[in-house]
Amino acid sequence: MRKALYLLFALLLLTSCGGKKGELRISGEFKNLKQADFFLFSEEGYMESIDTIHVRNGKFDYRLPLTADEASFTLVYPNFSTLDLFGGSGQHIRIEGDARSLSEVRVEGGRVSEEFKTEFYIRRERGRNLLEKGKKLTPFKLVTRKGDTIRRDQYRGQWLLIAFWADWCPGSSSATHEVREFRKRLGDKSATISYSLDTDTFILSLDERRDSIIWPSVCDRLSWCSPLVQTLGIRELPFFVLTDTAQRVVAFGSRWNKDIAPSLP
């Protein structure tokens, strides 16, 4: 009887301290934070889409189905700063910190090889380098919310502005205004694409109706996991990419007046 109790206690201890095979457990505790919503996504497809982690009384305990022994994830805080996480099936990642200093949180429990981490950051940097002034924009094939297929090459001969935004990002509210002004300024010489990282298309429909978005709108409901977002290494919103008539990248960035406006024709 005593031996059975010891075995039961050991099993409970392992369950509470680690993760269950076939899933990754991520838990956290933050001082000076009562409740908030964090976002979790994977740049490399270890999650099907972005997910929300609800923080209550400064704590959360999240379980993610996962079979890979090594995987990478990104946690997005309410202020849109991020934290890279690494772990695998059966592991438990523990995060502790102070909400007033999110850059100094402590992460324990996730175990992957240094080679895996190195290759992850190399791939990420390679994606960011695709956005280089004077370099031709990487080819893309997108399906709009109306079901039309649009490709990079159909915009040859026009100045193209792609605006990445989301309803849940407060700073994105100005993106539609900047796109509209761009269209007024260049007229027929311009083309624009609205690329939403929203996952709730009902709210997106309300936004588009309110802002009278009549240009091509793309939203695959994958948010940060969207292929073009990952390919270009975009990590902040709103974000603009401007190309010239030869489809060369002229400007890109999140600050319209500083990053984009000086390069307009």
Secondary structure as the mmCIF struct_conf table of DSSP 4:
data_model
#
loop_
_struct_conf.conf_type_id
_struct_conf.id
_struct_conf.beg_label_comp_id
_struct_conf.beg_label_asym_id
_struct_conf.beg_label_seq_id
_struct_conf.end_label_comp_id
_struct_conf.end_label_asym_id
_struct_conf.end_label_seq_id
HELX_RH_AL_P HELX_RH_AL_P1 ARG A 2 CYS A 17
BEND BEND1 GLY A 18 GLY A 18
TURN_TY1_P TURN_TY1_P1 LYS A 21 GLY A 22
STRN STRN1 GLU A 23 LYS A 31
TURN_TY1_P TURN_TY1_P2 ASN A 32 ASN A 32
BEND BEND2 LYS A 34 LYS A 34
STRN STRN2 GLN A 35 PHE A 41
TURN_TY1_P TURN_TY1_P3 GLU A 43 GLU A 44
BEND BEND3 GLY A 45 SER A 49
STRN STRN3 ASP A 51 ARG A 56
TURN_TY1_P TURN_TY1_P4 ASN A 57 GLY A 58
STRN STRN4 LYS A 59 PRO A 65
BEND BEND4 ASP A 69 GLU A 70
STRN STRN5 ALA A 71 VAL A 76
TURN_TY1_P TURN_TY1_P5 PRO A 78 ASN A 79
BEND BEND5 PHE A 80 PHE A 80
STRN STRN6 THR A 82 GLY A 87
TURN_TY1_P TURN_TY1_P6 SER A 89 GLY A 90
STRN STRN7 HIS A 92 ASP A 98
TURN_TY1_P TURN_TY1_P7 ALA A 99 ARG A 100
HELX_RH_3T_P HELX_RH_3T_P1 LEU A 102 GLU A 104
STRN STRN8 ARG A 106 GLU A 108
BEND BEND6 GLY A 109 GLY A 109
HELX_RH_AL_P HELX_RH_AL_P2 GLU A 114 ARG A 128
TURN_TY1_P TURN_TY1_P8 ASN A 129 LEU A 130
BEND BEND7 LEU A 131 LEU A 131
TURN_TY1_P TURN_TY1_P9 LYS A 133 GLY A 134
BEND BEND8 LYS A 135 LYS A 135
STRN STRN9 LYS A 136 LYS A 136
HELX_LH_PP_P HELX_LH_PP_P1 LEU A 137 PRO A 139
STRN STRN10 LYS A 141 VAL A 143
TURN_TY1_P TURN_TY1_P10 ARG A 145 LYS A 146
BEND BEND9 GLY A 147 GLY A 147
STRN STRN11 THR A 149 ARG A 151
HELX_RH_3T_P HELX_RH_3T_P2 ARG A 152 TYR A 155
TURN_TY1_P TURN_TY1_P11 ARG A 156 GLY A 157
BEND BEND10 GLN A 158 GLN A 158
STRN STRN12 TRP A 159 TRP A 165
TURN_TY1_P TURN_TY1_P12 ASP A 167 TRP A 168
HELX_RH_3T_P HELX_RH_3T_P3 PRO A 170 SER A 174
HELX_RH_AL_P HELX_RH_AL_P3 ALA A 175 LEU A 186
HELX_RH_3T_P HELX_RH_3T_P4 GLY A 187 LYS A 189
STRN STRN13 SER A 190 SER A 196
BEND BEND11 THR A 199 THR A 199
HELX_RH_AL_P HELX_RH_AL_P4 THR A 201 ASP A 211
TURN_TY1_P TURN_TY1_P13 SER A 212 SER A 212
BEND BEND12 TRP A 215 TRP A 215
STRN STRN14 SER A 217 VAL A 218
BEND BEND13 ARG A 221 ARG A 221
HELX_RH_3T_P HELX_RH_3T_P5 SER A 223 CYS A 225
HELX_RH_AL_P HELX_RH_AL_P5 PRO A 227 THR A 231
TURN_TY1_P TURN_TY1_P14 LEU A 232 GLY A 233
BEND BEND14 GLU A 236 PRO A 238
STRN STRN15 PHE A 239 THR A 243
TURN_TY1_P TURN_TY1_P15 THR A 245 ALA A 246
STRN STRN16 ARG A 248 ARG A 248
STRN STRN17 VAL A 249 GLY A 253
BEND BEND15 SER A 254 SER A 254
HELX_RH_PI_P HELX_RH_PI_P1 TRP A 256 ILE A 260
HELX_RH_3T_P HELX_RH_3T_P6 ALA A 261 SER A 263
#
